Amino acid sequence: MSTTSPIGAVVCALCSGSVVPTEMVSLELPLSDGGSQGLYVHWSCLRNALHPTVPLSDVDSYGGPGK
């Protein structure tokens, strides 16, 4: 994963590298004012950030989309 991203690129919220759709997880966080904030992360960054005992549905069995 790259540590720099071109202007206008989708950037991983965990590593700041460029994220392409086949590697991307979209997270939506609810805000107290009723709105939300969207974040994008690599599947691998999300897996690495979570405790190993936290399941990610079928993702763990095939490694994320496009794998």
N, CA, C and O atoms as a Tripos MOL2 file, in Angstrom:
@<TRIPOS>MOLECULE
protein
  268   267    67     0     0
PROTEIN
NO_CHARGES

@<TRIPOS>ATOM
      1 N           0.8290   -1.1830    0.0000 N.3       1 MET1
      2 CA          0.0000    0.0000    0.0000 C.3       1 MET1
      3 C           0.8710    1.2430    0.0000 C.2       1 MET1
      4 O           1.8740    1.3190    0.7100 O.2       1 MET1
      5 N           0.4880    2.1770   -0.7770 N.am      2 SER2
      6 CA          1.2390    3.4200   -0.8940 C.3       2 SER2
      7 C           1.0080    4.3140    0.3210 C.2       2 SER2
      8 O          -0.0570    4.2820    0.9390 O.2       2 SER2
      9 N           2.0230    5.1110    0.6520 N.am      3 THR3
     10 CA          1.8460    6.0610    1.7580 C.3       3 THR3
     11 C           1.4780    7.4370    1.2380 C.2       3 THR3
     12 O           1.2170    8.3420    2.0300 O.2       3 THR3
     13 N           1.4510    7.6160   -0.0820 N.am      4 THR4
     14 CA          1.0160    8.8780   -0.6590 C.3       4 THR4
     15 C          -0.1210    8.6090   -1.6270 C.2       4 THR4
     16 O          -0.2050    7.5310   -2.2160 O.2       4 THR4
     17 N          -0.9900    9.5870   -1.7880 N.am      5 SER5
     18 CA         -2.1520    9.4490   -2.6590 C.3       5 SER5
     19 C          -2.2800   10.6580   -3.5600 C.2       5 SER5
     20 O          -2.0330   11.7850   -3.1300 O.2       5 SER5
     21 N          -2.6680   10.4310   -4.8220 N.am      6 PRO6
     22 CA         -2.8880   11.5730   -5.7040 C.3       6 PRO6
     23 C          -4.0720   12.4090   -5.2460 C.2       6 PRO6
     24 O          -4.9710   11.8960   -4.5810 O.2       6 PRO6
     25 N          -4.0820   13.6810   -5.5910 N.am      7 ILE7
     26 CA         -5.1990   14.5640   -5.2350 C.3       7 ILE7
     27 C          -6.4730   14.0170   -5.8440 C.2       7 ILE7
     28 O          -6.4960   13.6520   -7.0190 O.2       7 ILE7
     29 N          -7.5360   13.9580   -5.0520 N.am      8 GLY8
     30 CA         -8.8180   13.4390   -5.5140 C.3       8 GLY8
     31 C          -8.9760   11.9440   -5.3270 C.2       8 GLY8
     32 O         -10.0500   11.4020   -5.5870 O.2       8 GLY8
     33 N          -7.9310   11.2660   -4.8830 N.am      9 ALA9
     34 CA         -8.0110    9.8180   -4.6730 C.3       9 ALA9
     35 C          -8.7490    9.5190   -3.3750 C.2       9 ALA9
     36 O          -8.7840   10.3410   -2.4600 O.2       9 ALA9
     37 N          -9.3320    8.3410   -3.3120 N.am     10 VAL10
     38 CA         -9.9140    7.8690   -2.0590 C.3      10 VAL10
     39 C          -8.7550    7.3830   -1.2020 C.2      10 VAL10
     40 O          -7.9020    6.6260   -1.6650 O.2      10 VAL10
     41 N          -8.7340    7.8290    0.0570 N.am     11 VAL11
     42 CA         -7.6130    7.5520    0.9490 C.3      11 VAL11
     43 C          -8.0730    6.6930    2.1190 C.2      11 VAL11
     44 O          -9.1380    6.9300    2.6890 O.2      11 VAL11
     45 N          -7.2770    5.7030    2.4730 N.am     12 CYS12
     46 CA         -7.5610    4.8340    3.6140 C.3      12 CYS12
     47 C          -7.4490    5.6370    4.9100 C.2      12 CYS12
     48 O          -6.4520    6.3220    5.1400 O.2      12 CYS12
     49 N          -8.4750    5.5460    5.7500 N.am     13 ALA13
     50 CA         -8.4820    6.2710    7.0210 C.3      13 ALA13
     51 C          -7.4970    5.6790    8.0320 C.2      13 ALA13
     52 O          -7.2210    6.3050    9.0560 O.2      13 ALA13
     53 N          -6.9700    4.4950    7.7640 N.am     14 LEU14
     54 CA         -6.0570    3.8590    8.7090 C.3      14 LEU14
     55 C          -4.5890    3.9680    8.3120 C.2      14 LEU14
     56 O          -3.7220    4.0630    9.1800 O.2      14 LEU14
     57 N          -4.2950    3.9550    6.9980 N.am     15 CYS15
     58 CA         -2.8890    4.0140    6.5820 C.3      15 CYS15
     59 C          -2.5740    5.2010    5.6740 C.2      15 CYS15
     60 O          -1.4050    5.4610    5.3890 O.2      15 CYS15
     61 N          -3.5800    5.9140    5.2220 N.am     16 SER16
     62 CA         -3.4970    7.0750    4.3250 C.3      16 SER16
     63 C          -3.0520    6.7280    2.9040 C.2      16 SER16
     64 O          -2.7370    7.6280    2.1250 O.2      16 SER16
     65 N          -3.0200    5.4610    2.5590 N.am     17 GLY17
     66 CA         -2.6910    5.0540    1.1980 C.3      17 GLY17
     67 C          -3.9140    5.1270    0.2970 C.2      17 GLY17
     68 O          -5.0470    5.1510    0.7780 O.2      17 GLY17
     69 N          -3.6830    5.1620   -1.0100 N.am     18 SER18
     70 CA         -4.7820    5.1570   -1.9740 C.3      18 SER18
     71 C          -5.5720    3.8650   -1.8740 C.2      18 SER18
     72 O          -5.0090    2.7920   -1.6570 O.2      18 SER18
     73 N          -6.8860    3.9780   -2.0340 N.am     19 VAL19
     74 CA         -7.7620    2.8150   -1.9740 C.3      19 VAL19
     75 C          -8.4980    2.6970   -3.2980 C.2      19 VAL19
     76 O          -9.1320    3.6510   -3.7490 O.2      19 VAL19
     77 N          -8.4160    1.5340   -3.9190 N.am     20 VAL20
     78 CA         -9.1820    1.2620   -5.1360 C.3      20 VAL20
     79 C         -10.4160    0.4580   -4.7360 C.2      20 VAL20
     80 O         -10.3970   -0.2240   -3.7110 O.2      20 VAL20
     81 N         -11.4880    0.5260   -5.5270 N.am     21 PRO21
     82 CA        -12.7460   -0.1250   -5.1400 C.3      21 PRO21
     83 C         -12.6300   -1.6010   -4.7760 C.2      21 PRO21
     84 O         -13.3620   -2.0700   -3.9040 O.2      21 PRO21
     85 N         -11.7320   -2.3460   -5.4160 N.am     22 THR22
     86 CA        -11.6230   -3.7800   -5.1080 C.3      22 THR22
     87 C         -10.9680   -4.0470   -3.7580 C.2      22 THR22
     88 O         -11.0170   -5.1750   -3.2660 O.2      22 THR22
     89 N         -10.3550   -3.0310   -3.1480 N.am     23 GLU23
     90 CA         -9.7060   -3.1860   -1.8380 C.3      23 GLU23
     91 C         -10.4410   -2.4380   -0.7330 C.2      23 GLU23
     92 O          -9.9710   -2.4090    0.4050 O.2      23 GLU23
     93 N         -11.5900   -1.8310   -1.0460 N.am     24 MET24
     94 CA        -12.1910   -0.8350   -0.1730 C.3      24 MET24
     95 C         -13.3170   -1.3770    0.7070 C.2      24 MET24
     96 O         -14.1330   -2.1980    0.2850 O.2      24 MET24
     97 N         -13.3270   -0.8880    1.9360 N.am     25 VAL25
     98 CA        -14.4490   -1.0600    2.8480 C.3      25 VAL25
     99 C         -14.9470    0.3470    3.1520 C.2      25 VAL25
    100 O         -14.1540    1.2410    3.4470 O.2      25 VAL25
    101 N         -16.2550    0.5420    3.0810 N.am     26 SER26
    102 CA        -16.8610    1.8300    3.3770 C.3      26 SER26
    103 C         -17.5320    1.7360    4.7420 C.2      26 SER26
    104 O         -18.3710    0.8650    4.9670 O.2      26 SER26
    105 N         -17.1650    2.6240    5.6400 N.am     27 LEU27
    106 CA        -17.7470    2.6640    6.9820 C.3      27 LEU27
    107 C         -18.5390    3.9510    7.1340 C.2      27 LEU27
    108 O         -18.0710    5.0110    6.7180 O.2      27 LEU27
    109 N         -19.7170    3.8820    7.7150 N.am     28 GLU28
    110 CA        -20.5200    5.0700    7.9640 C.3      28 GLU28
    111 C         -20.7240    5.2030    9.4680 C.2      28 GLU28
    112 O         -21.2980    4.3250   10.1120 O.2      28 GLU28
    113 N         -20.2480    6.3100   10.0130 N.am     29 LEU29
    114 CA        -20.3260    6.5490   11.4480 C.3      29 LEU29
    115 C         -21.4330    7.5550   11.7400 C.2      29 LEU29
    116 O         -21.4000    8.6680   11.2160 O.2      29 LEU29
    117 N         -22.4140    7.1880   12.5650 N.am     30 PRO30
    118 CA        -23.4770    8.1370   12.9000 C.3      30 PRO30
    119 C         -22.9350    9.2430   13.8170 C.2      30 PRO30
    120 O         -22.1220    8.9890   14.7060 O.2      30 PRO30
    121 N         -23.3980   10.4560   13.5810 N.am     31 LEU31
    122 CA        -23.0010   11.6020   14.3980 C.3      31 LEU31
    123 C         -24.1590   12.0230   15.2950 C.2      31 LEU31
    124 O         -25.3180   11.7260   15.0060 O.2      31 LEU31
    125 N         -23.8410   12.7090   16.3730 N.am     32 SER32
    126 CA        -24.8650   13.0990   17.3440 C.3      32 SER32
    127 C         -25.8970   14.0560   16.7700 C.2      32 SER32
    128 O         -27.0090   14.1360   17.2910 O.2      32 SER32
    129 N         -25.5550   14.7940   15.6970 N.am     33 ASP33
    130 CA        -26.5080   15.7400   15.1100 C.3      33 ASP33
    131 C         -27.4400   15.0780   14.0880 C.2      33 ASP33
    132 O         -28.2140   15.7630   13.4190 O.2      33 ASP33
    133 N         -27.3660   13.7460   13.9700 N.am     34 GLY34
    134 CA        -28.2170   13.0190   13.0350 C.3      34 GLY34
    135 C         -27.5590   12.7690   11.6920 C.2      34 GLY34
    136 O         -28.0760   11.9960   10.8860 O.2      34 GLY34
    137 N         -26.4360   13.4050   11.4390 N.am     35 GLY35
    138 CA        -25.7060   13.1840   10.1930 C.3      35 GLY35
    139 C         -24.8090   11.9630   10.3130 C.2      35 GLY35
    140 O         -24.9480   11.1640   11.2390 O.2      35 GLY35
    141 N         -23.9030   11.8300    9.3810 N.am     36 SER36
    142 CA        -22.9580   10.7250    9.4270 C.3      36 SER36
    143 C         -21.6610   11.1220    8.7390 C.2      36 SER36
    144 O         -21.6150   12.0720    7.9580 O.2      36 SER36
    145 N         -20.6310   10.3860    9.0420 N.am     37 GLN37
    146 CA        -19.3310   10.5840    8.4040 C.3      37 GLN37
    147 C         -18.9270    9.2810    7.7550 C.2      37 GLN37
    148 O         -18.9560    8.2300    8.3960 O.2      37 GLN37
    149 N         -18.5540    9.3360    6.4990 N.am     38 GLY38
    150 CA        -18.0930    8.1440    5.7910 C.3      38 GLY38
    151 C         -16.5840    8.0460    5.8270 C.2      38 GLY38
    152 O         -15.8770    9.0420    5.6740 O.2      38 GLY38
    153 N         -16.1000    6.8390    6.0300 N.am     39 LEU39
    154 CA        -14.6680    6.5600    6.0070 C.3      39 LEU39
    155 C         -14.4260    5.3940    5.0660 C.2      39 LEU39
    156 O         -15.2750    4.5130    4.9330 O.2      39 LEU39
    157 N         -13.2760    5.3830    4.4140 N.am     40 TYR40
    158 CA        -12.8820    4.2790    3.5460 C.3      40 TYR40
    159 C         -11.5860    3.6880    4.0730 C.2      40 TYR40
    160 O         -10.6780    4.4170    4.4720 O.2      40 TYR40
    161 N         -11.5050    2.3800    4.0720 N.am     41 VAL41
    162 CA        -10.3000    1.6930    4.5320 C.3      41 VAL41
    163 C         -10.0300    0.4930    3.6240 C.2      41 VAL41
    164 O         -10.9370   -0.0240    2.9720 O.2      41 VAL41
    165 N          -8.7670    0.0600    3.5940 N.am     42 HIS42
    166 CA         -8.4260   -1.1960    2.9240 C.3      42 HIS42
    167 C          -8.9650   -2.3500    3.7600 C.2      42 HIS42
    168 O          -9.0000   -2.2680    4.9880 O.2      42 HIS42
    169 N          -9.3850   -3.4270    3.0950 N.am     43 TRP43
    170 CA         -9.7980   -4.6330    3.8350 C.3      43 TRP43
    171 C          -8.6830   -5.0650    4.7790 C.2      43 TRP43
    172 O          -8.9360   -5.3780    5.9420 O.2      43 TRP43
    173 N          -7.4490   -5.0830    4.2800 N.am     44 SER44
    174 CA         -6.3300   -5.5640    5.0910 C.3      44 SER44
    175 C          -6.0660   -4.6490    6.2880 C.2      44 SER44
    176 O          -5.7170   -5.1390    7.3620 O.2      44 SER44
    177 N          -6.2230   -3.3450    6.1290 N.am     45 CYS45
    178 CA         -6.0230   -2.4260    7.2560 C.3      45 CYS45
    179 C          -7.0890   -2.6340    8.3240 C.2      45 CYS45
    180 O          -6.7940   -2.6120    9.5190 O.2      45 CYS45
    181 N          -8.3290   -2.8360    7.8870 N.am     46 LEU46
    182 CA         -9.4010   -3.0910    8.8460 C.3      46 LEU46
    183 C          -9.1470   -4.3860    9.5940 C.2      46 LEU46
    184 O          -9.2860   -4.4370   10.8160 O.2      46 LEU46
    185 N          -8.7780   -5.4250    8.8730 N.am     47 ARG47
    186 CA         -8.5000   -6.7240    9.5060 C.3      47 ARG47
    187 C          -7.3720   -6.5710   10.5200 C.2      47 ARG47
    188 O          -7.4540   -7.1110   11.6230 O.2      47 ARG47
    189 N          -6.3140   -5.8370   10.1550 N.am     48 ASN48
    190 CA         -5.1740   -5.6470   11.0580 C.3      48 ASN48
    191 C          -5.5250   -4.7950   12.2700 C.2      48 ASN48
    192 O          -4.9330   -4.9670   13.3360 O.2      48 ASN48
    193 N          -6.4770   -3.8800   12.1250 N.am     49 ALA49
    194 CA         -6.8600   -2.9900   13.2200 C.3      49 ALA49
    195 C          -7.7680   -3.6710   14.2400 C.2      49 ALA49
    196 O          -7.8130   -3.2720   15.4040 O.2      49 ALA49
    197 N          -8.4850   -4.6910   13.8020 N.am     50 LEU50
    198 CA         -9.4130   -5.3800   14.6920 C.3      50 LEU50
    199 C          -8.7190   -6.5080   15.4520 C.2      50 LEU50
    200 O          -7.7530   -7.0940   14.9640 O.2      50 LEU50
    201 N          -9.2130   -6.8000   16.6330 N.am     51 HIS51
    202 CA         -8.7010   -7.9280   17.3950 C.3      51 HIS51
    203 C          -8.9670   -9.2030   16.6040 C.2      51 HIS51
    204 O         -10.0130   -9.3190   15.9660 O.2      51 HIS51
    205 N          -8.0420  -10.1640   16.6320 N.am     52 PRO52
    206 CA         -8.2070  -11.3920   15.8530 C.3      52 PRO52
    207 C          -9.4960  -12.1650   16.1420 C.2      52 PRO52
    208 O          -9.9500  -12.9430   15.3030 O.2      52 PRO52
    209 N         -10.0830  -11.9620   17.3060 N.am     53 THR53
    210 CA        -11.3090  -12.6960   17.6410 C.3      53 THR53
    211 C         -12.5680  -12.0310   17.0850 C.2      53 THR53
    212 O         -13.6600  -12.5880   17.2020 O.2      53 THR53
    213 N         -12.4290  -10.8400   16.4760 N.am     54 VAL54
    214 CA        -13.5870  -10.1500   15.9040 C.3      54 VAL54
    215 C         -13.8320  -10.6880   14.4940 C.2      54 VAL54
    216 O         -12.9910  -10.5130   13.6120 O.2      54 VAL54
    217 N         -14.9710  -11.3370   14.2750 N.am     55 PRO55
    218 CA        -15.2470  -11.8660   12.9370 C.3      55 PRO55
    219 C         -15.6980  -10.7660   11.9850 C.2      55 PRO55
    220 O         -16.3240   -9.7890   12.3970 O.2      55 PRO55
    221 N         -15.3740  -10.9360   10.7150 N.am     56 LEU56
    222 CA        -15.8260  -10.0170    9.6740 C.3      56 LEU56
    223 C         -16.6750  -10.7890    8.6650 C.2      56 LEU56
    224 O         -16.3900  -10.7670    7.4680 O.2      56 LEU56
    225 N         -17.7030  -11.4620    9.1380 N.am     57 SER57
    226 CA        -18.6090  -12.2010    8.2820 C.3      57 SER57
    227 C         -17.8240  -13.1370    7.3890 C.2      57 SER57
    228 O         -16.9620  -13.8720    7.8710 O.2      57 SER57
    229 N         -18.1080  -13.1240    6.0830 N.am     58 ASP58
    230 CA        -17.4260  -14.0090    5.1480 C.3      58 ASP58
    231 C         -16.0720  -13.4910    4.7010 C.2      58 ASP58
    232 O         -15.3320  -14.2020    4.0210 O.2      58 ASP58
    233 N         -15.7330  -12.2570    5.0740 N.am     59 VAL59
    234 CA        -14.4900  -11.6610    4.6190 C.3      59 VAL59
    235 C         -13.2860  -12.5020    5.0350 C.2      59 VAL59
    236 O         -12.3610  -12.6860    4.2430 O.2      59 VAL59
    237 N         -13.2860  -13.0110    6.2550 N.am     60 ASP60
    238 CA        -12.1570  -13.7940    6.7260 C.3      60 ASP60
    239 C         -11.9640  -15.0820    5.9250 C.2      60 ASP60
    240 O         -10.8470  -15.5880    5.8230 O.2      60 ASP60
    241 N         -13.0260  -15.6020    5.3700 N.am     61 SER61
    242 CA        -12.8990  -16.8540    4.6500 C.3      61 SER61
    243 C         -12.3460  -16.6840    3.2390 C.2      61 SER61
    244 O         -11.8340  -17.6420    2.6610 O.2      61 SER61
    245 N         -12.4410  -15.4660    2.6710 N.am     62 TYR62
    246 CA        -11.9160  -15.2840    1.3190 C.3      62 TYR62
    247 C         -11.0190  -14.0730    1.1640 C.2      62 TYR62
    248 O         -10.5660  -13.8010    0.0520 O.2      62 TYR62
    249 N         -10.7440  -13.3370    2.2200 N.am     63 GLY63
    250 CA         -9.7550  -12.2750    2.1790 C.3      63 GLY63
    251 C         -10.1910  -10.9270    1.6390 C.2      63 GLY63
    252 O          -9.3500  -10.0610    1.3980 O.2      63 GLY63
    253 N         -11.4880  -10.7310    1.4440 N.am     64 GLY64
    254 CA        -11.9850   -9.4590    0.9300 C.3      64 GLY64
    255 C         -12.3850   -9.5810   -0.5250 C.2      64 GLY64
    256 O         -12.1670  -10.6190   -1.1490 O.2      64 GLY64
    257 N         -12.9650   -8.5300   -1.0660 N.am     65 PRO65
    258 CA        -13.4490   -8.5880   -2.4390 C.3      65 PRO65
    259 C         -12.2980   -8.6980   -3.4270 C.2      65 PRO65
    260 O         -11.2220   -8.1440   -3.2020 O.2      65 PRO65
    261 N         -12.5240   -9.4010   -4.4980 N.am     66 GLY66
    262 CA        -11.5270   -9.5170   -5.5470 C.3      66 GLY66
    263 C         -10.4070  -10.4630   -5.2390 C.2      66 GLY66
    264 O          -9.4500  -10.5410   -6.0110 O.2      66 GLY66
    265 N         -10.4770  -11.1870   -4.1480 N.am     67 LYS67
    266 CA         -9.4120  -12.1220   -3.7720 C.3      67 LYS67
    267 C          -9.7820  -13.5340   -4.1390 C.2      67 LYS67
    268 O          -9.0060  -14.4590   -3.8980 O.2      67 LYS67
@<TRIPOS>BOND
     1     1     2 1
     2     2     3 1
     3     3     4 2
     4     3     5 am
     5     5     6 1
     6     6     7 1
     7     7     8 2
     8     7     9 am
     9     9    10 1
    10    10    11 1
    11    11    12 2
    12    11    13 am
    13    13    14 1
    14    14    15 1
    15    15    16 2
    16    15    17 am
    17    17    18 1
    18    18    19 1
    19    19    20 2
    20    19    21 am
    21    21    22 1
    22    22    23 1
    23    23    24 2
    24    23    25 am
    25    25    26 1
    26    26    27 1
    27    27    28 2
    28    27    29 am
    29    29    30 1
    30    30    31 1
    31    31    32 2
    32    31    33 am
    33    33    34 1
    34    34    35 1
    35    35    36 2
    36    35    37 am
    37    37    38 1
    38    38    39 1
    39    39    40 2
    40    39    41 am
    41    41    42 1
    42    42    43 1
    43    43    44 2
    44    43    45 am
    45    45    46 1
    46    46    47 1
    47    47    48 2
    48    47    49 am
    49    49    50 1
    50    50    51 1
    51    51    52 2
    52    51    53 am
    53    53    54 1
    54    54    55 1
    55    55    56 2
    56    55    57 am
    57    57    58 1
    58    58    59 1
    59    59    60 2
    60    59    61 am
    61    61    62 1
    62    62    63 1
    63    63    64 2
    64    63    65 am
    65    65    66 1
    66    66    67 1
    67    67    68 2
    68    67    69 am
    69    69    70 1
    70    70    71 1
    71    71    72 2
    72    71    73 am
    73    73    74 1
    74    74    75 1
    75    75    76 2
    76    75    77 am
    77    77    78 1
    78    78    79 1
    79    79    80 2
    80    79    81 am
    81    81    82 1
    82    82    83 1
    83    83    84 2
    84    83    85 am
    85    85    86 1
    86    86    87 1
    87    87    88 2
    88    87    89 am
    89    89    90 1
    90    90    91 1
    91    91    92 2
    92    91    93 am
    93    93    94 1
    94    94    95 1
    95    95    96 2
    96    95    97 am
    97    97    98 1
    98    98    99 1
    99    99   100 2
   100    99   101 am
   101   101   102 1
   102   102   103 1
   103   103   104 2
   104   103   105 am
   105   105   106 1
   106   106   107 1
   107   107   108 2
   108   107   109 am
   109   109   110 1
   110   110   111 1
   111   111   112 2
   112   111   113 am
   113   113   114 1
   114   114   115 1
   115   115   116 2
   116   115   117 am
   117   117   118 1
   118   118   119 1
   119   119   120 2
   120   119   121 am
   121   121   122 1
   122   122   123 1
   123   123   124 2
   124   123   125 am
   125   125   126 1
   126   126   127 1
   127   127   128 2
   128   127   129 am
   129   129   130 1
   130   130   131 1
   131   131   132 2
   132   131   133 am
   133   133   134 1
   134   134   135 1
   135   135   136 2
   136   135   137 am
   137   137   138 1
   138   138   139 1
   139   139   140 2
   140   139   141 am
   141   141   142 1
   142   142   143 1
   143   143   144 2
   144   143   145 am
   145   145   146 1
   146   146   147 1
   147   147   148 2
   148   147   149 am
   149   149   150 1
   150   150   151 1
   151   151   152 2
   152   151   153 am
   153   153   154 1
   154   154   155 1
   155   155   156 2
   156   155   157 am
   157   157   158 1
   158   158   159 1
   159   159   160 2
   160   159   161 am
   161   161   162 1
   162   162   163 1
   163   163   164 2
   164   163   165 am
   165   165   166 1
   166   166   167 1
   167   167   168 2
   168   167   169 am
   169   169   170 1
   170   170   171 1
   171   171   172 2
   172   171   173 am
   173   173   174 1
   174   174   175 1
   175   175   176 2
   176   175   177 am
   177   177   178 1
   178   178   179 1
   179   179   180 2
   180   179   181 am
   181   181   182 1
   182   182   183 1
   183   183   184 2
   184   183   185 am
   185   185   186 1
   186   186   187 1
   187   187   188 2
   188   187   189 am
   189   189   190 1
   190   190   191 1
   191   191   192 2
   192   191   193 am
   193   193   194 1
   194   194   195 1
   195   195   196 2
   196   195   197 am
   197   197   198 1
   198   198   199 1
   199   199   200 2
   200   199   201 am
   201   201   202 1
   202   202   203 1
   203   203   204 2
   204   203   205 am
   205   205   206 1
   206   206   207 1
   207   207   208 2
   208   207   209 am
   209   209   210 1
   210   210   211 1
   211   211   212 2
   212   211   213 am
   213   213   214 1
   214   214   215 1
   215   215   216 2
   216   215   217 am
   217   217   218 1
   218   218   219 1
   219   219   220 2
   220   219   221 am
   221   221   222 1
   222   222   223 1
   223   223   224 2
   224   223   225 am
   225   225   226 1
   226   226   227 1
   227   227   228 2
   228   227   229 am
   229   229   230 1
   230   230   231 1
   231   231   232 2
   232   231   233 am
   233   233   234 1
   234   234   235 1
   235   235   236 2
   236   235   237 am
   237   237   238 1
   238   238   239 1
   239   239   240 2
   240   239   241 am
   241   241   242 1
   242   242   243 1
   243   243   244 2
   244   243   245 am
   245   245   246 1
   246   246   247 1
   247   247   248 2
   248   247   249 am
   249   249   250 1
   250   250   251 1
   251   251   252 2
   252   251   253 am
   253   253   254 1
   254   254   255 1
   255   255   256 2
   256   255   257 am
   257   257   258 1
   258   258   259 1
   259   259   260 2
   260   259   261 am
   261   261   262 1
   262   262   263 1
   263   263   264 2
   264   263   265 am
   265   265   266 1
   266   266   267 1
   267   267   268 2
@<TRIPOS>SUBSTRUCTURE
     1 MET1         2 RESIDUE 1 A MET
     2 SER2         6 RESIDUE 1 A SER
     3 THR3        10 RESIDUE 1 A THR
     4 THR4        14 RESIDUE 1 A THR
     5 SER5        18 RESIDUE 1 A SER
     6 PRO6        22 RESIDUE 1 A PRO
     7 ILE7        26 RESIDUE 1 A ILE
     8 GLY8        30 RESIDUE 1 A GLY
     9 ALA9        34 RESIDUE 1 A ALA
    10 VAL10       38 RESIDUE 1 A VAL
    11 VAL11       42 RESIDUE 1 A VAL
    12 CYS12       46 RESIDUE 1 A CYS
    13 ALA13       50 RESIDUE 1 A ALA
    14 LEU14       54 RESIDUE 1 A LEU
    15 CYS15       58 RESIDUE 1 A CYS
    16 SER16       62 RESIDUE 1 A SER
    17 GLY17       66 RESIDUE 1 A GLY
    18 SER18       70 RESIDUE 1 A SER
    19 VAL19       74 RESIDUE 1 A VAL
    20 VAL20       78 RESIDUE 1 A VAL
    21 PRO21       82 RESIDUE 1 A PRO
    22 THR22       86 RESIDUE 1 A THR
    23 GLU23       90 RESIDUE 1 A GLU
    24 MET24       94 RESIDUE 1 A MET
    25 VAL25       98 RESIDUE 1 A VAL
    26 SER26      102 RESIDUE 1 A SER
    27 LEU27      106 RESIDUE 1 A LEU
    28 GLU28      110 RESIDUE 1 A GLU
    29 LEU29      114 RESIDUE 1 A LEU
    30 PRO30      118 RESIDUE 1 A PRO
    31 LEU31      122 RESIDUE 1 A LEU
    32 SER32      126 RESIDUE 1 A SER
    33 ASP33      130 RESIDUE 1 A ASP
    34 GLY34      134 RESIDUE 1 A GLY
    35 GLY35      138 RESIDUE 1 A GLY
    36 SER36      142 RESIDUE 1 A SER
    37 GLN37      146 RESIDUE 1 A GLN
    38 GLY38      150 RESIDUE 1 A GLY
    39 LEU39      154 RESIDUE 1 A LEU
    40 TYR40      158 RESIDUE 1 A TYR
    41 VAL41      162 RESIDUE 1 A VAL
    42 HIS42      166 RESIDUE 1 A HIS
    43 TRP43      170 RESIDUE 1 A TRP
    44 SER44      174 RESIDUE 1 A SER
    45 CYS45      178 RESIDUE 1 A CYS
    46 LEU46      182 RESIDUE 1 A LEU
    47 ARG47      186 RESIDUE 1 A ARG
    48 ASN48      190 RESIDUE 1 A ASN
    49 ALA49      194 RESIDUE 1 A ALA
    50 LEU50      198 RESIDUE 1 A LEU
    51 HIS51      202 RESIDUE 1 A HIS
    52 PRO52      206 RESIDUE 1 A PRO
    53 THR53      210 RESIDUE 1 A THR
    54 VAL54      214 RESIDUE 1 A VAL
    55 PRO55      218 RESIDUE 1 A PRO
    56 LEU56      222 RESIDUE 1 A LEU
    57 SER57      226 RESIDUE 1 A SER
    58 ASP58      230 RESIDUE 1 A ASP
    59 VAL59      234 RESIDUE 1 A VAL
    60 ASP60      238 RESIDUE 1 A ASP
    61 SER61      242 RESIDUE 1 A SER
    62 TYR62      246 RESIDUE 1 A TYR
    63 GLY63      250 RESIDUE 1 A GLY
    64 GLY64      254 RESIDUE 1 A GLY
    65 PRO65      258 RESIDUE 1 A PRO
    66 GLY66      262 RESIDUE 1 A GLY
    67 LYS67      266 RESIDUE 1 A LYS
